[in-house]
Amino acid sequence: MNVLLLDSTVIKTWSGVNKWMLMTAKGLRERGHTIYCGGKNNALFTKVCSEEGFFTYSLKFGMDYNILN
């Protein structure tokens, strides 16, 4: 099965969701699945996925809304 994991969060942060996605990707790959990881350009998530040997894609996501900015 081909699986695409997407992360549209802030570029330089690492979260529990990122950790979960990476662990899930590793587990699925061990079971023979092909994993693709996508995130914002130069995102930490895609960098780590690339270092782990996954196919990675830089994507442009829609506008982020943050009430604090």
C-alpha positions in Angstrom: 0.0 0.0 0.0 1.2 3.6 -0.7 0.7 5.9 2.3 1.1 9.7 2.2 1.7 11.5 5.6 1.2 15.2 5.5 2.3 17.9 8.0 1.1 21.4 7.5 2.4 22.8 10.8 5.1 25.4 11.5 8.3 24.7 9.7 10.8 24.6 12.6 8.9 22.7 15.3 8.7 19.1 16.3 5.6 17.8 18.1 4.1 14.7 19.4 2.1 14.4 16.1 5.4 14.5 14.1 6.8 11.8 16.4 3.7 9.6 16.0 3.8 10.0 12.2 7.5 9.1 12.0 6.9 6.0 14.2 3.9 5.0 12.1 5.9 5.5 8.9 8.7 3.3 10.2 6.3 0.6 11.3 4.4 0.6 8.0 7.7 0.5 6.0 8.8 -2.5 8.0 5.6 -4.3 6.9 6.3 -3.6 3.3 4.4 -0.4 2.6 5.7 2.5 0.6 5.6 5.8 2.6 5.7 9.3 1.3 6.0 12.3 3.6 4.9 15.8 2.7 5.3 19.2 4.4 6.1 22.8 4.0 9.3 23.8 2.2 12.3 23.2 4.5 10.1 21.8 7.3 11.7 19.9 10.1 9.3 17.0 9.5 10.3 16.4 5.9 14.0 16.9 6.7 13.8 14.1 9.4 11.8 11.9 7.1 14.3 12.3 4.3 17.1 11.5 6.7 15.2 8.3 7.7 15.1 7.3 4.0 11.5 8.2 3.1 10.3 9.8 -0.1 9.6 13.5 0.7 7.8 16.3 -1.0 7.6 20.0 -0.3 4.1 21.3 -0.6 2.4 24.6 -0.3 -0.6 24.6 2.0 -3.3 27.2 2.3 -3.2 30.2 4.6 -2.5 29.5 8.3 -4.7 31.3 10.7 -3.3 32.2 14.1 -5.3 34.5 16.4 -2.1 35.6 18.1 -0.6 37.1 15.0 
